[in-house]
Amino acid sequence: MNWDTRFAHRTQQMKRSTVREILKLAVRPDVISFGGGLPAPELFPVERIEQAAETVLAERGREALQYSTTEGMPELREWVAARMSRGSFQIDPRNILIVSGSQQGLDLVGRVLLDERDPVLVENPTYVGMLSAWKPYELDFHAVPTDDDGLIVDALEPMLRQQAYKLMYSIPSFQNPQGTTLTAPRRRRLAELIVEHDLPFYEDDPYGELVYDGEKMPTVLECEAAARGTTSIDDCNVIYAGSFSKIMTPGLRVGWIAAAFPVIDKLVQAKQASDMHASTLSQYIIYEVIRDAGFVENHIAKLRQVYKGRRDLMLQTMAEQFPEGVTWTHPTGGLFTMVTLPEGMNAVAVLEESVKHNVAFVPTDSFFIGDTGHNTFRLNFSNAREERIVEGITRLGQVLKEMLVKA
């Protein structure tokens, strides 16, 4: 049988992930990879998770190994709701859905909110995982420009006046791939526009806890609640996605969606048709670890300290080794910086040459809406140890110098 003639039409929009494919290089010990958005494995709380697993299996094994409710473990939802609540803005556990990693949240939201050809707003560049999840719907993506302060909200306003949009997607804090963060004034204005234009907004926030400079920003969800003068998420348009992958471990695949109850209710229906529920055992293990508040805060503080050091070292080494004309973002948190090459240079060609020197990164043209971004690439600073950061960036700097001479 010729299976290519039998696949659904929407599969024509499905492509292998550039990031996932480049990650295959990371398994080679001789390659210094700055490619994936990977947390540092040496910082995984392995011993604490091992203890938690033993406790869960000893004390609640029959529950943890059984089917569970689609909404998720009640205690875990209560913990998430409490952590997200601020002052008078209180989130109820009924507004929380536990998902199998935040990527599943994207998939489920796409299923319940998006129809073919719907107009959707995204910052440019945007998260390629969102594009992979939503492109099969053949959406009409409208790109909002960005700068070093994140989404240019002044450019968004006239777009909202011209037409209605089904949904907007953004990573306001330590954006992937740029590493940039939406400033507090822009967040407040964005929230006002969400209210004014009744705009559904997907706030993806997997990196929000990883702050290295300054204070943690209020979420767009909090800003919207303030703009509306409400204390309830049920009055809000923001759908918020969080994850334990970057602050605990990605292997357990536990994330969450916080939203108005009608959204949660519809997502539950979609999830029941997808995987019924997130891993019961993973939820129990995560909860056993995080219910020790002292451990969680100390672990996040450790991540911030190590990742800040690696960020500083990478940026310093780039300043020393990269040739004139190459620029990059200066993230205040998260996992990434994005490099921009002089016009005319192609990041894929640079990758092909750098791999010969056993250095890998992610070209970010696939993160852009439209035929642009070919001279940009993303570097991850969290996963490589300090000596490999210096060696890898030094090698990459030499490749860039040689290619600029030939250009």
Secondary structure, 3 states (H helix, E strand, C coil): CCHHHCCCHHHHHCCCCHHHHHHHHHCCCCCEECCCCCCCHHHCCHHHHHHHHHHHHHHHHHHHCCCCCCCCCHHHHHHHHHHHCECCECCCHHHEEEECCHHHHHHHHHHHHCCCCCEEEEEECCCHHHHHHHHHHCCEEEEEEEECCEECHHHHHHHHHHCCCCEEEECCCCCCCCCCCCCHHHHHHHHHHHHHCCCCEEEECCCCCCECCCCCCCCHHHHHHHHHCCCCHHHCCEEEEEECCCCCCHHHCCEEEECCHHHHHHHHHHHHHHCCCCCHHHHHHHHHHHCCHHHHHHHHHHHHHHHHHHHHHHHHHHHHHCCCCCEECCCCECCEEEEECCCCCCHHHHHHHHHHCCEECEECHHHCCCCCCCCEEEEECCCCCHHHHHHHHHHHHHHHHHHHHHC
